[in-house]
Amino acid sequence: MKRLWLILLFFISCSTIPRVQYEGERNQEGEYHGKGQIIFPNGEVWEGEFKDGEPYNGKGIYVSPNGDKYAGEYKDGKKNGQGTYTFPNGEKYVGEFKDGLRNGKGVLFKVNGEIQSGTWEKDRFG
């Protein structure tokens, strides 16, 4: 009887664990590879390119549960290249990224209508 309860408890716990949802292409090893969409248990969503089982390689769109959104290029899991980052408060940065940070030429559109245009270095303007 004890064994039956353990099996039942295991089944219930396995069936209620939040799981990653993935739809898209896979490579010969069955890893996420090519174009696809993944929804993580915490609500994060990535729609774009995967490489050898890893998201955030190539072009895609990332949306966080708090409303952050990034549409653009990634390399090795970090924002790299051209992209558009929208903050939860509605501000939007359009420009270059390097190693996950605003870096290079870009424009920040603030909620109050102000525009900052110029060069960014390691996420700082100026």
Secondary structure as the mmCIF struct_conf table of DSSP 4:
data_model
#
loop_
_struct_conf.conf_type_id
_struct_conf.id
_struct_conf.beg_label_comp_id
_struct_conf.beg_label_asym_id
_struct_conf.beg_label_seq_id
_struct_conf.end_label_comp_id
_struct_conf.end_label_asym_id
_struct_conf.end_label_seq_id
HELX_RH_AL_P HELX_RH_AL_P1 LYS A 2 THR A 16
BEND BEND1 ILE A 17 ILE A 17
STRN STRN1 GLN A 21 ARG A 26
TURN_TY1_P TURN_TY1_P1 GLN A 28 GLU A 29
BEND BEND2 GLY A 30 GLY A 30
STRN STRN2 TYR A 32 ILE A 39
TURN_TY1_P TURN_TY1_P2 PRO A 41 ASN A 42
BEND BEND3 GLY A 43 GLY A 43
STRN STRN3 VAL A 45 PHE A 50
STRN STRN4 LYS A 51 LYS A 51
TURN_TY1_P TURN_TY1_P3 ASP A 52 GLY A 53
STRN STRN5 GLU A 54 GLU A 54
BEND BEND4 PRO A 55 ASN A 57
STRN STRN6 GLY A 58 VAL A 63
TURN_TY1_P TURN_TY1_P4 PRO A 65 ASN A 66
BEND BEND5 GLY A 67 GLY A 67
STRN STRN7 LYS A 69 LYS A 75
TURN_TY1_P TURN_TY1_P5 ASP A 76 GLY A 77
STRN STRN8 LYS A 78 THR A 86
TURN_TY1_P TURN_TY1_P6 PRO A 88 ASN A 89
BEND BEND6 GLY A 90 GLY A 90
STRN STRN9 LYS A 92 LYS A 98
TURN_TY1_P TURN_TY1_P7 ASP A 99 GLY A 100
STRN STRN10 LEU A 101 PHE A 109
TURN_TY1_P TURN_TY1_P8 VAL A 111 ASN A 112
BEND BEND7 GLY A 113 GLY A 113
STRN STRN11 ILE A 115 GLU A 121
TURN_TY1_P TURN_TY1_P9 LYS A 122 ASP A 123
STRN STRN12 ARG A 124 PHE A 125
#
